[in-house]
Amino acid sequence: MAGYAGRKPELRARLRRISGQVGGIERMVEADAYCLDVLTQISAVTKALKAVASELLEAHLESCVKEAMSDRRRAEQKVSEAWAAIDRLLRS
C-alpha cells in the first residue's frame, strides 16, 4: 500500500483543482489573455504541484523509509530513492 493511502482523498481533490487551473490557463491562452496573467497562473499551478510533491515525499519518508529501517540494505536504498526525488524536486 502506498504511504499516502490515508491522504488519497485530499490529494485527489488537490490534483483536481490543479487540473482545473491548467484548464483555465488553456482557456486564457485561447482567449489571448495578457502574457503576464498567464505566467502568474502557471506560477500558481507550479507552486500547487510542488506542494503536492512535498506531501508525497513526506508520506514516502514516514512510511516506506521508516519501514525499511529494520533492514540496512533496504533502508539505504529507500534513502537513496528519497534523495533522488528531493534532487528532482529542487531542480524543477
PyMOL Python script that loads the backbone (N, CA, C, O; Angstrom):
from pymol import cmd

cmd.read_pdbstr("""\
ATOM      1  N   MET A   1       0.842  -1.181   0.000  1.00  0.00           N
ATOM      2  CA  MET A   1       0.000   0.000   0.000  1.00  0.00           C
ATOM      3  C   MET A   1       0.888   1.245   0.000  1.00  0.00           C
ATOM      4  O   MET A   1       1.915   1.282   0.679  1.00  0.00           O
ATOM      5  N   ALA A   2       0.493   2.246  -0.754  1.00  0.00           N
ATOM      6  CA  ALA A   2       1.255   3.481  -0.851  1.00  0.00           C
ATOM      7  C   ALA A   2       1.214   4.229   0.485  1.00  0.00           C
ATOM      8  O   ALA A   2       0.217   4.181   1.206  1.00  0.00           O
ATOM      9  N   GLY A   3       2.294   4.909   0.798  1.00  0.00           N
ATOM     10  CA  GLY A   3       2.390   5.657   2.041  1.00  0.00           C
ATOM     11  C   GLY A   3       1.394   6.802   2.142  1.00  0.00           C
ATOM     12  O   GLY A   3       1.141   7.305   3.237  1.00  0.00           O
ATOM     13  N   TYR A   4       0.836   7.213   1.040  1.00  0.00           N
ATOM     14  CA  TYR A   4      -0.129   8.314   1.036  1.00  0.00           C
ATOM     15  C   TYR A   4      -1.574   7.827   1.007  1.00  0.00           C
ATOM     16  O   TYR A   4      -2.492   8.633   0.857  1.00  0.00           O
ATOM     17  N   ALA A   5      -1.789   6.518   1.151  1.00  0.00           N
ATOM     18  CA  ALA A   5      -3.134   5.945   1.023  1.00  0.00           C
ATOM     19  C   ALA A   5      -4.146   6.632   1.931  1.00  0.00           C
ATOM     20  O   ALA A   5      -5.286   6.856   1.523  1.00  0.00           O
ATOM     21  N   GLY A   6      -3.754   6.965   3.138  1.00  0.00           N
ATOM     22  CA  GLY A   6      -4.669   7.626   4.063  1.00  0.00           C
ATOM     23  C   GLY A   6      -4.994   9.051   3.671  1.00  0.00           C
ATOM     24  O   GLY A   6      -5.972   9.622   4.154  1.00  0.00           O
ATOM     25  N   ARG A   7      -4.189   9.626   2.807  1.00  0.00           N
ATOM     26  CA  ARG A   7      -4.376  11.013   2.363  1.00  0.00           C
ATOM     27  C   ARG A   7      -4.927  11.094   0.940  1.00  0.00           C
ATOM     28  O   ARG A   7      -5.049  12.181   0.375  1.00  0.00           O
ATOM     29  N   LYS A   8      -5.256   9.949   0.375  1.00  0.00           N
ATOM     30  CA  LYS A   8      -5.646   9.903  -1.035  1.00  0.00           C
ATOM     31  C   LYS A   8      -6.816  10.830  -1.377  1.00  0.00           C
ATOM     32  O   LYS A   8      -6.735  11.531  -2.386  1.00  0.00           O
ATOM     33  N   PRO A   9      -7.885  10.872  -0.603  1.00  0.00           N
ATOM     34  CA  PRO A   9      -8.994  11.764  -0.976  1.00  0.00           C
ATOM     35  C   PRO A   9      -8.574  13.235  -1.053  1.00  0.00           C
ATOM     36  O   PRO A   9      -8.975  13.956  -1.966  1.00  0.00           O
ATOM     37  N   GLU A  10      -7.773  13.664  -0.097  1.00  0.00           N
ATOM     38  CA  GLU A  10      -7.314  15.053  -0.104  1.00  0.00           C
ATOM     39  C   GLU A  10      -6.374  15.319  -1.277  1.00  0.00           C
ATOM     40  O   GLU A  10      -6.461  16.362  -1.925  1.00  0.00           O
ATOM     41  N   LEU A  11      -5.484  14.380  -1.543  1.00  0.00           N
ATOM     42  CA  LEU A  11      -4.556  14.542  -2.667  1.00  0.00           C
ATOM     43  C   LEU A  11      -5.310  14.585  -3.999  1.00  0.00           C
ATOM     44  O   LEU A  11      -5.001  15.400  -4.868  1.00  0.00           O
ATOM     45  N   ARG A  12      -6.295  13.708  -4.148  1.00  0.00           N
ATOM     46  CA  ARG A  12      -7.073  13.698  -5.391  1.00  0.00           C
ATOM     47  C   ARG A  12      -7.834  15.007  -5.561  1.00  0.00           C
ATOM     48  O   ARG A  12      -7.935  15.525  -6.674  1.00  0.00           O
ATOM     49  N   ALA A  13      -8.367  15.541  -4.476  1.00  0.00           N
ATOM     50  CA  ALA A  13      -9.084  16.823  -4.554  1.00  0.00           C
ATOM     51  C   ALA A  13      -8.137  17.941  -4.971  1.00  0.00           C
ATOM     52  O   ALA A  13      -8.486  18.781  -5.800  1.00  0.00           O
ATOM     53  N   ARG A  14      -6.951  17.948  -4.401  1.00  0.00           N
ATOM     54  CA  ARG A  14      -5.971  18.972  -4.774  1.00  0.00           C
ATOM     55  C   ARG A  14      -5.561  18.846  -6.240  1.00  0.00           C
ATOM     56  O   ARG A  14      -5.423  19.845  -6.946  1.00  0.00           O
ATOM     57  N   LEU A  15      -5.369  17.605  -6.684  1.00  0.00           N
ATOM     58  CA  LEU A  15      -4.988  17.387  -8.080  1.00  0.00           C
ATOM     59  C   LEU A  15      -6.112  17.779  -9.042  1.00  0.00           C
ATOM     60  O   LEU A  15      -5.850  18.277 -10.137  1.00  0.00           O
ATOM     61  N   ARG A  16      -7.344  17.558  -8.636  1.00  0.00           N
ATOM     62  CA  ARG A  16      -8.474  18.002  -9.478  1.00  0.00           C
ATOM     63  C   ARG A  16      -8.502  19.530  -9.584  1.00  0.00           C
ATOM     64  O   ARG A  16      -8.765  20.080 -10.653  1.00  0.00           O
ATOM     65  N   ARG A  17      -8.228  20.209  -8.466  1.00  0.00           N
ATOM     66  CA  ARG A  17      -8.176  21.679  -8.504  1.00  0.00           C
ATOM     67  C   ARG A  17      -7.060  22.146  -9.436  1.00  0.00           C
ATOM     68  O   ARG A  17      -7.241  23.078 -10.220  1.00  0.00           O
ATOM     69  N   ILE A  18      -5.909  21.488  -9.340  1.00  0.00           N
ATOM     70  CA  ILE A  18      -4.783  21.840 -10.210  1.00  0.00           C
ATOM     71  C   ILE A  18      -5.158  21.600 -11.670  1.00  0.00           C
ATOM     72  O   ILE A  18      -4.850  22.415 -12.539  1.00  0.00           O
ATOM     73  N   SER A  19      -5.817  20.491 -11.929  1.00  0.00           N
ATOM     74  CA  SER A  19      -6.273  20.195 -13.289  1.00  0.00           C
ATOM     75  C   SER A  19      -7.199  21.302 -13.787  1.00  0.00           C
ATOM     76  O   SER A  19      -7.108  21.724 -14.940  1.00  0.00           O
ATOM     77  N   GLY A  20      -8.077  21.763 -12.927  1.00  0.00           N
ATOM     78  CA  GLY A  20      -8.960  22.872 -13.292  1.00  0.00           C
ATOM     79  C   GLY A  20      -8.183  24.143 -13.573  1.00  0.00           C
ATOM     80  O   GLY A  20      -8.518  24.892 -14.491  1.00  0.00           O
ATOM     81  N   GLN A  21      -7.149  24.387 -12.789  1.00  0.00           N
ATOM     82  CA  GLN A  21      -6.308  25.562 -13.028  1.00  0.00           C
ATOM     83  C   GLN A  21      -5.616  25.467 -14.385  1.00  0.00           C
ATOM     84  O   GLN A  21      -5.529  26.456 -15.113  1.00  0.00           O
ATOM     85  N   VAL A  22      -5.125  24.280 -14.721  1.00  0.00           N
ATOM     86  CA  VAL A  22      -4.465  24.092 -16.016  1.00  0.00           C
ATOM     87  C   VAL A  22      -5.464  24.332 -17.145  1.00  0.00           C
ATOM     88  O   VAL A  22      -5.133  24.962 -18.149  1.00  0.00           O
ATOM     89  N   GLY A  23      -6.673  23.834 -16.978  1.00  0.00           N
ATOM     90  CA  GLY A  23      -7.713  24.104 -17.970  1.00  0.00           C
ATOM     91  C   GLY A  23      -7.989  25.588 -18.104  1.00  0.00           C
ATOM     92  O   GLY A  23      -8.223  26.090 -19.204  1.00  0.00           O
ATOM     93  N   GLY A  24      -7.960  26.289 -16.978  1.00  0.00           N
ATOM     94  CA  GLY A  24      -8.144  27.738 -17.010  1.00  0.00           C
ATOM     95  C   GLY A  24      -7.030  28.435 -17.774  1.00  0.00           C
ATOM     96  O   GLY A  24      -7.277  29.400 -18.498  1.00  0.00           O
ATOM     97  N   ILE A  25      -5.828  27.957 -17.616  1.00  0.00           N
ATOM     98  CA  ILE A  25      -4.697  28.534 -18.356  1.00  0.00           C
ATOM     99  C   ILE A  25      -4.887  28.302 -19.849  1.00  0.00           C
ATOM    100  O   ILE A  25      -4.650  29.197 -20.660  1.00  0.00           O
ATOM    101  N   GLU A  26      -5.310  27.114 -20.197  1.00  0.00           N
ATOM    102  CA  GLU A  26      -5.561  26.818 -21.614  1.00  0.00           C
ATOM    103  C   GLU A  26      -6.614  27.774 -22.182  1.00  0.00           C
ATOM    104  O   GLU A  26      -6.471  28.281 -23.294  1.00  0.00           O
ATOM    105  N   ARG A  27      -7.671  28.011 -21.401  1.00  0.00           N
ATOM    106  CA  ARG A  27      -8.712  28.935 -21.855  1.00  0.00           C
ATOM    107  C   ARG A  27      -8.175  30.365 -21.963  1.00  0.00           C
ATOM    108  O   ARG A  27      -8.557  31.110 -22.865  1.00  0.00           O
ATOM    109  N   MET A  28      -7.293  30.740 -21.044  1.00  0.00           N
ATOM    110  CA  MET A  28      -6.674  32.075 -21.103  1.00  0.00           C
ATOM    111  C   MET A  28      -5.880  32.239 -22.393  1.00  0.00           C
ATOM    112  O   MET A  28      -5.970  33.269 -23.062  1.00  0.00           O
ATOM    113  N   VAL A  29      -5.101  31.214 -22.737  1.00  0.00           N
ATOM    114  CA  VAL A  29      -4.303  31.274 -23.966  1.00  0.00           C
ATOM    115  C   VAL A  29      -5.229  31.353 -25.175  1.00  0.00           C
ATOM    116  O   VAL A  29      -4.996  32.137 -26.094  1.00  0.00           O
ATOM    117  N   GLU A  30      -6.270  30.542 -25.167  1.00  0.00           N
ATOM    118  CA  GLU A  30      -7.233  30.562 -26.270  1.00  0.00           C
ATOM    119  C   GLU A  30      -7.860  31.947 -26.424  1.00  0.00           C
ATOM    120  O   GLU A  30      -8.142  32.385 -27.539  1.00  0.00           O
ATOM    121  N   ALA A  31      -8.076  32.631 -25.303  1.00  0.00           N
ATOM    122  CA  ALA A  31      -8.709  33.949 -25.322  1.00  0.00           C
ATOM    123  C   ALA A  31      -7.703  35.090 -25.481  1.00  0.00           C
ATOM    124  O   ALA A  31      -8.065  36.262 -25.381  1.00  0.00           O
ATOM    125  N   ASP A  32      -6.429  34.738 -25.731  1.00  0.00           N
ATOM    126  CA  ASP A  32      -5.370  35.740 -25.888  1.00  0.00           C
ATOM    127  C   ASP A  32      -5.223  36.629 -24.653  1.00  0.00           C
ATOM    128  O   ASP A  32      -5.091  37.846 -24.774  1.00  0.00           O
ATOM    129  N   ALA A  33      -5.247  36.023 -23.475  1.00  0.00           N
ATOM    130  CA  ALA A  33      -5.073  36.772 -22.230  1.00  0.00           C
ATOM    131  C   ALA A  33      -3.684  37.397 -22.181  1.00  0.00           C
ATOM    132  O   ALA A  33      -2.762  36.971 -22.876  1.00  0.00           O
ATOM    133  N   TYR A  34      -3.568  38.395 -21.361  1.00  0.00           N
ATOM    134  CA  TYR A  34      -2.299  39.106 -21.178  1.00  0.00           C
ATOM    135  C   TYR A  34      -1.225  38.128 -20.712  1.00  0.00           C
ATOM    136  O   TYR A  34      -1.452  37.335 -19.797  1.00  0.00           O
ATOM    137  N   CYS A  35      -0.062  38.190 -21.342  1.00  0.00           N
ATOM    138  CA  CYS A  35       1.029  37.233 -21.100  1.00  0.00           C
ATOM    139  C   CYS A  35       1.357  37.081 -19.612  1.00  0.00           C
ATOM    140  O   CYS A  35       1.498  35.964 -19.114  1.00  0.00           O
ATOM    141  N   LEU A  36       1.476  38.193 -18.915  1.00  0.00           N
ATOM    142  CA  LEU A  36       1.868  38.119 -17.511  1.00  0.00           C
ATOM    143  C   LEU A  36       0.782  37.488 -16.647  1.00  0.00           C
ATOM    144  O   LEU A  36       1.085  36.860 -15.632  1.00  0.00           O
ATOM    145  N   ASP A  37      -0.472  37.648 -17.036  1.00  0.00           N
ATOM    146  CA  ASP A  37      -1.550  36.982 -16.310  1.00  0.00           C
ATOM    147  C   ASP A  37      -1.451  35.468 -16.486  1.00  0.00           C
ATOM    148  O   ASP A  37      -1.660  34.713 -15.536  1.00  0.00           O
ATOM    149  N   VAL A  38      -1.133  35.028 -17.701  1.00  0.00           N
ATOM    150  CA  VAL A  38      -0.962  33.602 -17.961  1.00  0.00           C
ATOM    151  C   VAL A  38       0.227  33.077 -17.156  1.00  0.00           C
ATOM    152  O   VAL A  38       0.140  32.014 -16.541  1.00  0.00           O
ATOM    153  N   LEU A  39       1.318  33.807 -17.158  1.00  0.00           N
ATOM    154  CA  LEU A  39       2.500  33.384 -16.407  1.00  0.00           C
ATOM    155  C   LEU A  39       2.218  33.325 -14.908  1.00  0.00           C
ATOM    156  O   LEU A  39       2.726  32.442 -14.216  1.00  0.00           O
ATOM    157  N   THR A  40       1.425  34.244 -14.412  1.00  0.00           N
ATOM    158  CA  THR A  40       1.051  34.230 -12.995  1.00  0.00           C
ATOM    159  C   THR A  40       0.285  32.954 -12.659  1.00  0.00           C
ATOM    160  O   THR A  40       0.526  32.339 -11.620  1.00  0.00           O
ATOM    161  N   GLN A  41      -0.627  32.563 -13.525  1.00  0.00           N
ATOM    162  CA  GLN A  41      -1.394  31.337 -13.295  1.00  0.00           C
ATOM    163  C   GLN A  41      -0.505  30.096 -13.403  1.00  0.00           C
ATOM    164  O   GLN A  41      -0.685  29.135 -12.655  1.00  0.00           O
ATOM    165  N   ILE A  42       0.447  30.117 -14.326  1.00  0.00           N
ATOM    166  CA  ILE A  42       1.388  28.998 -14.443  1.00  0.00           C
ATOM    167  C   ILE A  42       2.209  28.880 -13.162  1.00  0.00           C
ATOM    168  O   ILE A  42       2.463  27.775 -12.681  1.00  0.00           O
ATOM    169  N   SER A  43       2.619  30.008 -12.620  1.00  0.00           N
ATOM    170  CA  SER A  43       3.367  30.014 -11.368  1.00  0.00           C
ATOM    171  C   SER A  43       2.534  29.424 -10.233  1.00  0.00           C
ATOM    172  O   SER A  43       3.054  28.673  -9.407  1.00  0.00           O
ATOM    173  N   ALA A  44       1.251  29.757 -10.190  1.00  0.00           N
ATOM    174  CA  ALA A  44       0.367  29.226  -9.146  1.00  0.00           C
ATOM    175  C   ALA A  44       0.228  27.712  -9.268  1.00  0.00           C
ATOM    176  O   ALA A  44       0.245  27.002  -8.263  1.00  0.00           O
ATOM    177  N   VAL A  45       0.090  27.218 -10.496  1.00  0.00           N
ATOM    178  CA  VAL A  45      -0.028  25.774 -10.711  1.00  0.00           C
ATOM    179  C   VAL A  45       1.274  25.076 -10.308  1.00  0.00           C
ATOM    180  O   VAL A  45       1.249  24.019  -9.677  1.00  0.00           O
ATOM    181  N   THR A  46       2.391  25.664 -10.673  1.00  0.00           N
ATOM    182  CA  THR A  46       3.690  25.088 -10.318  1.00  0.00           C
ATOM    183  C   THR A  46       3.833  24.988  -8.806  1.00  0.00           C
ATOM    184  O   THR A  46       4.279  23.966  -8.286  1.00  0.00           O
ATOM    185  N   LYS A  47       3.453  26.051  -8.103  1.00  0.00           N
ATOM    186  CA  LYS A  47       3.531  26.048  -6.639  1.00  0.00           C
ATOM    187  C   LYS A  47       2.610  24.977  -6.057  1.00  0.00           C
ATOM    188  O   LYS A  47       2.992  24.275  -5.120  1.00  0.00           O
ATOM    189  N   ALA A  48       1.408  24.847  -6.600  1.00  0.00           N
ATOM    190  CA  ALA A  48       0.461  23.848  -6.115  1.00  0.00           C
ATOM    191  C   ALA A  48       0.993  22.432  -6.345  1.00  0.00           C
ATOM    192  O   ALA A  48       0.865  21.575  -5.471  1.00  0.00           O
ATOM    193  N   LEU A  49       1.584  22.184  -7.505  1.00  0.00           N
ATOM    194  CA  LEU A  49       2.161  20.866  -7.782  1.00  0.00           C
ATOM    195  C   LEU A  49       3.326  20.557  -6.851  1.00  0.00           C
ATOM    196  O   LEU A  49       3.480  19.423  -6.398  1.00  0.00           O
ATOM    197  N   LYS A  50       4.144  21.563  -6.568  1.00  0.00           N
ATOM    198  CA  LYS A  50       5.267  21.350  -5.654  1.00  0.00           C
ATOM    199  C   LYS A  50       4.765  21.032  -4.248  1.00  0.00           C
ATOM    200  O   LYS A  50       5.388  20.250  -3.531  1.00  0.00           O
ATOM    201  N   ALA A  51       3.646  21.631  -3.851  1.00  0.00           N
ATOM    202  CA  ALA A  51       3.075  21.332  -2.537  1.00  0.00           C
ATOM    203  C   ALA A  51       2.602  19.884  -2.479  1.00  0.00           C
ATOM    204  O   ALA A  51       2.803  19.207  -1.471  1.00  0.00           O
ATOM    205  N   VAL A  52       1.979  19.404  -3.546  1.00  0.00           N
ATOM    206  CA  VAL A  52       1.549  18.001  -3.603  1.00  0.00           C
ATOM    207  C   VAL A  52       2.785  17.095  -3.581  1.00  0.00           C
ATOM    208  O   VAL A  52       2.800  16.086  -2.877  1.00  0.00           O
ATOM    209  N   ALA A  53       3.801  17.445  -4.335  1.00  0.00           N
ATOM    210  CA  ALA A  53       5.028  16.646  -4.362  1.00  0.00           C
ATOM    211  C   ALA A  53       5.661  16.587  -2.977  1.00  0.00           C
ATOM    212  O   ALA A  53       6.136  15.532  -2.556  1.00  0.00           O
ATOM    213  N   SER A  54       5.670  17.689  -2.282  1.00  0.00           N
ATOM    214  CA  SER A  54       6.236  17.732  -0.934  1.00  0.00           C
ATOM    215  C   SER A  54       5.458  16.817   0.009  1.00  0.00           C
ATOM    216  O   SER A  54       6.053  16.107   0.820  1.00  0.00           O
ATOM    217  N   GLU A  55       4.138  16.833  -0.096  1.00  0.00           N
ATOM    218  CA  GLU A  55       3.317  15.960   0.741  1.00  0.00           C
ATOM    219  C   GLU A  55       3.574  14.491   0.429  1.00  0.00           C
ATOM    220  O   GLU A  55       3.639  13.664   1.339  1.00  0.00           O
ATOM    221  N   LEU A  56       3.720  14.165  -0.853  1.00  0.00           N
ATOM    222  CA  LEU A  56       4.016  12.783  -1.233  1.00  0.00           C
ATOM    223  C   LEU A  56       5.395  12.355  -0.734  1.00  0.00           C
ATOM    224  O   LEU A  56       5.571  11.220  -0.291  1.00  0.00           O
ATOM    225  N   LEU A  57       6.359  13.251  -0.804  1.00  0.00           N
ATOM    226  CA  LEU A  57       7.692  12.935  -0.305  1.00  0.00           C
ATOM    227  C   LEU A  57       7.655  12.708   1.207  1.00  0.00           C
ATOM    228  O   LEU A  57       8.297  11.791   1.718  1.00  0.00           O
ATOM    229  N   GLU A  58       6.911  13.536   1.906  1.00  0.00           N
ATOM    230  CA  GLU A  58       6.758  13.355   3.350  1.00  0.00           C
ATOM    231  C   GLU A  58       6.142  11.988   3.657  1.00  0.00           C
ATOM    232  O   GLU A  58       6.598  11.287   4.561  1.00  0.00           O
ATOM    233  N   ALA A  59       5.117  11.616   2.910  1.00  0.00           N
ATOM    234  CA  ALA A  59       4.473  10.316   3.108  1.00  0.00           C
ATOM    235  C   ALA A  59       5.465   9.184   2.836  1.00  0.00           C
ATOM    236  O   ALA A  59       5.471   8.177   3.544  1.00  0.00           O
ATOM    237  N   HIS A  60       6.292   9.349   1.822  1.00  0.00           N
ATOM    238  CA  HIS A  60       7.292   8.328   1.498  1.00  0.00           C
ATOM    239  C   HIS A  60       8.278   8.170   2.657  1.00  0.00           C
ATOM    240  O   HIS A  60       8.611   7.054   3.054  1.00  0.00           O
ATOM    241  N   LEU A  61       8.731   9.284   3.184  1.00  0.00           N
ATOM    242  CA  LEU A  61       9.687   9.211   4.290  1.00  0.00           C
ATOM    243  C   LEU A  61       9.051   8.607   5.534  1.00  0.00           C
ATOM    244  O   LEU A  61       9.682   7.817   6.237  1.00  0.00           O
ATOM    245  N   GLU A  62       7.801   8.976   5.807  1.00  0.00           N
ATOM    246  CA  GLU A  62       7.128   8.483   7.003  1.00  0.00           C
ATOM    247  C   GLU A  62       6.751   7.011   6.906  1.00  0.00           C
ATOM    248  O   GLU A  62       6.648   6.331   7.927  1.00  0.00           O
ATOM    249  N   SER A  63       6.546   6.516   5.704  1.00  0.00           N
ATOM    250  CA  SER A  63       6.109   5.121   5.591  1.00  0.00           C
ATOM    251  C   SER A  63       7.208   4.236   5.028  1.00  0.00           C
ATOM    252  O   SER A  63       7.772   3.412   5.748  1.00  0.00           O
ATOM    253  N   CYS A  64       7.511   4.395   3.771  1.00  0.00           N
ATOM    254  CA  CYS A  64       8.451   3.484   3.096  1.00  0.00           C
ATOM    255  C   CYS A  64       9.833   3.496   3.735  1.00  0.00           C
ATOM    256  O   CYS A  64      10.420   2.440   3.973  1.00  0.00           O
ATOM    257  N   VAL A  65      10.345   4.673   4.009  1.00  0.00           N
ATOM    258  CA  VAL A  65      11.697   4.748   4.569  1.00  0.00           C
ATOM    259  C   VAL A  65      11.707   4.226   5.999  1.00  0.00           C
ATOM    260  O   VAL A  65      12.609   3.480   6.379  1.00  0.00           O
ATOM    261  N   LYS A  66      10.710   4.610   6.797  1.00  0.00           N
ATOM    262  CA  LYS A  66      10.643   4.106   8.172  1.00  0.00           C
ATOM    263  C   LYS A  66      10.529   2.589   8.207  1.00  0.00           C
ATOM    264  O   LYS A  66      11.191   1.934   9.012  1.00  0.00           O
ATOM    265  N   GLU A  67       9.691   2.029   7.336  1.00  0.00           N
ATOM    266  CA  GLU A  67       9.517   0.572   7.296  1.00  0.00           C
ATOM    267  C   GLU A  67      10.817  -0.138   6.933  1.00  0.00           C
ATOM    268  O   GLU A  67      11.076  -1.241   7.415  1.00  0.00           O
ATOM    269  N   ALA A  68      11.620   0.475   6.103  1.00  0.00           N
ATOM    270  CA  ALA A  68      12.857  -0.150   5.637  1.00  0.00           C
ATOM    271  C   ALA A  68      13.986  -0.056   6.665  1.00  0.00           C
ATOM    272  O   ALA A  68      15.022  -0.699   6.492  1.00  0.00           O
ATOM    273  N   MET A  69      13.815   0.713   7.709  1.00  0.00           N
ATOM    274  CA  MET A  69      14.889   0.950   8.668  1.00  0.00           C
ATOM    275  C   MET A  69      15.374  -0.323   9.373  1.00  0.00           C
ATOM    276  O   MET A  69      16.504  -0.357   9.858  1.00  0.00           O
ATOM    277  N   SER A  70      14.556  -1.350   9.437  1.00  0.00           N
ATOM    278  CA  SER A  70      14.974  -2.582  10.099  1.00  0.00           C
ATOM    279  C   SER A  70      15.959  -3.386   9.257  1.00  0.00           C
ATOM    280  O   SER A  70      16.635  -4.276   9.774  1.00  0.00           O
ATOM    281  N   ASP A  71      16.045  -3.082   7.975  1.00  0.00           N
ATOM    282  CA  ASP A  71      16.951  -3.779   7.057  1.00  0.00           C
ATOM    283  C   ASP A  71      17.888  -2.738   6.450  1.00  0.00           C
ATOM    284  O   ASP A  71      17.476  -1.919   5.628  1.00  0.00           O
ATOM    285  N   ARG A  72      19.132  -2.780   6.859  1.00  0.00           N
ATOM    286  CA  ARG A  72      20.093  -1.734   6.467  1.00  0.00           C
ATOM    287  C   ARG A  72      20.155  -1.530   4.951  1.00  0.00           C
ATOM    288  O   ARG A  72      20.172  -0.394   4.478  1.00  0.00           O
ATOM    289  N   ARG A  73      20.189  -2.616   4.196  1.00  0.00           N
ATOM    290  CA  ARG A  73      20.293  -2.501   2.733  1.00  0.00           C
ATOM    291  C   ARG A  73      19.045  -1.840   2.145  1.00  0.00           C
ATOM    292  O   ARG A  73      19.147  -0.954   1.296  1.00  0.00           O
ATOM    293  N   ARG A  74      17.880  -2.273   2.597  1.00  0.00           N
ATOM    294  CA  ARG A  74      16.632  -1.658   2.126  1.00  0.00           C
ATOM    295  C   ARG A  74      16.560  -0.194   2.544  1.00  0.00           C
ATOM    296  O   ARG A  74      16.106   0.656   1.778  1.00  0.00           O
ATOM    297  N   ALA A  75      17.010   0.094   3.759  1.00  0.00           N
ATOM    298  CA  ALA A  75      16.987   1.473   4.255  1.00  0.00           C
ATOM    299  C   ALA A  75      17.872   2.367   3.391  1.00  0.00           C
ATOM    300  O   ALA A  75      17.475   3.472   3.021  1.00  0.00           O
ATOM    301  N   GLU A  76      19.062   1.889   3.073  1.00  0.00           N
ATOM    302  CA  GLU A  76      19.964   2.661   2.227  1.00  0.00           C
ATOM    303  C   GLU A  76      19.342   2.900   0.858  1.00  0.00           C
ATOM    304  O   GLU A  76      19.475   3.989   0.299  1.00  0.00           O
ATOM    305  N   GLN A  77      18.665   1.894   0.312  1.00  0.00           N
ATOM    306  CA  GLN A  77      18.008   2.033  -0.986  1.00  0.00           C
ATOM    307  C   GLN A  77      16.898   3.078  -0.913  1.00  0.00           C
ATOM    308  O   GLN A  77      16.791   3.940  -1.784  1.00  0.00           O
ATOM    309  N   LYS A  78      16.074   2.996   0.129  1.00  0.00           N
ATOM    310  CA  LYS A  78      14.958   3.940   0.258  1.00  0.00           C
ATOM    311  C   LYS A  78      15.445   5.361   0.483  1.00  0.00           C
ATOM    312  O   LYS A  78      14.866   6.304  -0.057  1.00  0.00           O
ATOM    313  N   VAL A  79      16.492   5.529   1.267  1.00  0.00           N
ATOM    314  CA  VAL A  79      17.053   6.865   1.483  1.00  0.00           C
ATOM    315  C   VAL A  79      17.633   7.408   0.188  1.00  0.00           C
ATOM    316  O   VAL A  79      17.482   8.589  -0.124  1.00  0.00           O
ATOM    317  N   SER A  80      18.296   6.539  -0.564  1.00  0.00           N
ATOM    318  CA  SER A  80      18.845   6.947  -1.857  1.00  0.00           C
ATOM    319  C   SER A  80      17.730   7.382  -2.810  1.00  0.00           C
ATOM    320  O   SER A  80      17.857   8.392  -3.503  1.00  0.00           O
ATOM    321  N   GLU A  81      16.638   6.613  -2.839  1.00  0.00           N
ATOM    322  CA  GLU A  81      15.488   6.990  -3.664  1.00  0.00           C
ATOM    323  C   GLU A  81      14.927   8.341  -3.232  1.00  0.00           C
ATOM    324  O   GLU A  81      14.578   9.174  -4.068  1.00  0.00           O
ATOM    325  N   ALA A  82      14.844   8.547  -1.927  1.00  0.00           N
ATOM    326  CA  ALA A  82      14.309   9.812  -1.411  1.00  0.00           C
ATOM    327  C   ALA A  82      15.199  10.974  -1.818  1.00  0.00           C
ATOM    328  O   ALA A  82      14.698  12.022  -2.226  1.00  0.00           O
ATOM    329  N   TRP A  83      16.506  10.805  -1.713  1.00  0.00           N
ATOM    330  CA  TRP A  83      17.426  11.874  -2.116  1.00  0.00           C
ATOM    331  C   TRP A  83      17.288  12.185  -3.598  1.00  0.00           C
ATOM    332  O   TRP A  83      17.328  13.349  -3.997  1.00  0.00           O
ATOM    333  N   ALA A  84      17.127  11.157  -4.410  1.00  0.00           N
ATOM    334  CA  ALA A  84      16.944  11.369  -5.849  1.00  0.00           C
ATOM    335  C   ALA A  84      15.655  12.157  -6.112  1.00  0.00           C
ATOM    336  O   ALA A  84      15.630  13.045  -6.965  1.00  0.00           O
ATOM    337  N   ALA A  85      14.600  11.831  -5.385  1.00  0.00           N
ATOM    338  CA  ALA A  85      13.341  12.551  -5.534  1.00  0.00           C
ATOM    339  C   ALA A  85      13.496  13.999  -5.087  1.00  0.00           C
ATOM    340  O   ALA A  85      12.992  14.909  -5.746  1.00  0.00           O
ATOM    341  N   ILE A  86      14.180  14.217  -3.986  1.00  0.00           N
ATOM    342  CA  ILE A  86      14.420  15.588  -3.498  1.00  0.00           C
ATOM    343  C   ILE A  86      15.216  16.367  -4.536  1.00  0.00           C
ATOM    344  O   ILE A  86      14.914  17.526  -4.823  1.00  0.00           O
ATOM    345  N   ASP A  87      16.232  15.722  -5.094  1.00  0.00           N
ATOM    346  CA  ASP A  87      17.049  16.377  -6.119  1.00  0.00           C
ATOM    347  C   ASP A  87      16.187  16.794  -7.326  1.00  0.00           C
ATOM    348  O   ASP A  87      16.315  17.909  -7.831  1.00  0.00           O
ATOM    349  N   ARG A  88      15.318  15.896  -7.777  1.00  0.00           N
ATOM    350  CA  ARG A  88      14.437  16.220  -8.908  1.00  0.00           C
ATOM    351  C   ARG A  88      13.519  17.392  -8.565  1.00  0.00           C
ATOM    352  O   ARG A  88      13.296  18.278  -9.391  1.00  0.00           O
ATOM    353  N   LEU A  89      12.989  17.390  -7.346  1.00  0.00           N
ATOM    354  CA  LEU A  89      12.101  18.484  -6.939  1.00  0.00           C
ATOM    355  C   LEU A  89      12.842  19.817  -6.890  1.00  0.00           C
ATOM    356  O   LEU A  89      12.314  20.846  -7.314  1.00  0.00           O
ATOM    357  N   LEU A  90      14.052  19.790  -6.377  1.00  0.00           N
ATOM    358  CA  LEU A  90      14.824  21.029  -6.287  1.00  0.00           C
ATOM    359  C   LEU A  90      15.238  21.560  -7.652  1.00  0.00           C
ATOM    360  O   LEU A  90      15.386  22.769  -7.824  1.00  0.00           O
ATOM    361  N   ARG A  91      15.425  20.681  -8.613  1.00  0.00           N
ATOM    362  CA  ARG A  91      15.836  21.099  -9.943  1.00  0.00           C
ATOM    363  C   ARG A  91      14.655  21.590 -10.792  1.00  0.00           C
ATOM    364  O   ARG A  91      14.855  22.232 -11.823  1.00  0.00           O
ATOM    365  N   SER A  92      13.444  21.291 -10.362  1.00  0.00           N
ATOM    366  CA  SER A  92      12.294  21.691 -11.169  1.00  0.00           C
ATOM    367  C   SER A  92      11.860  23.115 -10.876  1.00  0.00           C
ATOM    368  O   SER A  92      10.901  23.603 -11.475  1.00  0.00           O
TER     369      SER A  92
END
""", "prot")
cmd.dss("prot")
cmd.show_as("cartoon", "prot")
cmd.util.cbc("prot")
cmd.orient("prot")
